[in-house]
Amino acid sequence: MQAVERDFAFLFNENVTAIDIIETVKKIDKQRIKKVTIFDVFFDEKLFKNMKSIAFKVILQPIENTFTDIEIEQLSKTIINNISTSLGGQLRQ
């Protein structure tokens, strides 16, 4: 079955680490979230005081059936909510 990739970018407090993000996302669904990769870190005091932007890719792998759009959207919302709640991340749009 076809894996699905989703990219996310958040603003975080400068103390949040890449491993914090990876571990938080992987805990959401250990069976369907196969890989979390950080692909961009941007830090600029002029733009974000004591903050940094971190972007990451999540690879989702269906277990029994191909994902529906609704399932992908639900997983994406869960990732966003958990990152926001657990790590104080602010979704960048």
C-alpha positions as CSV (number, residue, x, y, z in Angstrom):
1,M,0.0,0.0,0.0
2,Q,1.1,3.5,-0.8
3,A,2.7,5.6,1.9
4,V,1.7,9.2,2.4
5,E,4.0,12.1,3.2
6,R,2.9,15.2,5.0
7,D,5.0,18.3,5.8
8,F,4.5,20.5,8.9
9,A,6.2,23.7,10.0
10,F,5.9,25.1,13.5
11,L,7.3,27.9,15.6
12,F,8.8,26.6,18.8
13,N,10.5,27.9,21.9
14,E,14.2,27.9,21.3
15,N,14.7,25.1,23.9
16,V,12.6,22.5,22.0
17,T,14.8,20.0,20.3
18,A,14.4,17.9,17.2
19,I,14.3,14.7,19.2
20,D,11.4,16.2,21.3
21,I,9.4,16.6,18.1
22,I,10.3,13.2,16.6
23,E,9.4,11.4,19.8
24,T,6.1,13.3,20.3
25,V,4.9,12.6,16.8
26,K,6.0,8.9,16.8
27,K,4.0,8.3,20.0
28,I,0.8,9.3,18.3
29,D,0.4,6.2,16.2
30,K,3.4,3.8,16.3
31,Q,1.9,1.5,13.7
32,R,1.0,4.1,11.0
33,I,3.6,6.8,11.5
34,K,6.7,5.2,10.0
35,K,9.2,8.0,9.9
36,V,9.6,11.6,11.1
37,T,12.3,13.7,9.5
38,I,13.4,17.2,10.4
39,F,14.2,19.0,7.1
40,D,14.5,22.7,8.1
41,V,15.5,24.7,11.2
42,F,15.4,28.4,11.0
43,F,16.4,30.7,13.8
44,D,16.5,34.5,13.5
45,E,16.2,36.8,16.6
46,K,15.0,39.6,14.4
47,L,11.9,37.6,13.2
48,F,11.3,35.4,16.2
49,K,12.4,36.4,19.6
50,N,13.5,33.3,21.6
51,M,11.7,31.1,18.9
52,K,12.8,28.9,16.0
53,S,11.0,27.5,13.0
54,I,11.2,23.8,12.6
55,A,9.8,21.9,9.6
56,F,9.4,18.1,9.5
57,K,8.1,15.4,7.2
58,V,5.9,12.6,8.5
59,I,5.6,9.3,6.5
60,L,2.3,7.6,7.1
61,Q,1.9,3.9,6.1
62,P,-1.6,2.3,6.0
63,I,-1.9,-1.1,7.7
64,E,-4.8,-2.8,6.0
65,N,-6.4,-0.5,3.5
66,T,-5.3,2.6,1.6
67,F,-5.8,5.8,3.6
68,T,-9.0,7.8,2.9
69,D,-8.7,11.6,2.7
70,I,-10.5,11.7,6.0
71,E,-8.1,9.4,7.8
72,I,-5.1,11.5,6.5
73,E,-6.8,14.7,7.7
74,Q,-7.6,13.2,11.1
75,L,-4.0,12.0,11.6
76,S,-2.7,15.4,10.5
77,K,-5.0,17.2,13.0
78,T,-3.9,14.9,15.7
79,I,-0.2,15.6,15.0
80,I,-0.9,19.4,15.0
81,N,-2.9,19.2,18.2
82,N,-0.2,17.0,20.0
83,I,2.7,19.2,18.9
84,S,0.8,22.4,20.0
85,T,-0.3,20.9,23.3
86,S,2.8,18.9,24.3
87,L,5.6,21.2,23.0
88,G,3.8,24.6,22.6
89,G,4.4,24.7,18.9
90,Q,2.5,27.2,16.7
91,L,1.6,25.9,13.3
92,R,3.1,28.0,10.5
93,Q,0.9,28.5,7.5
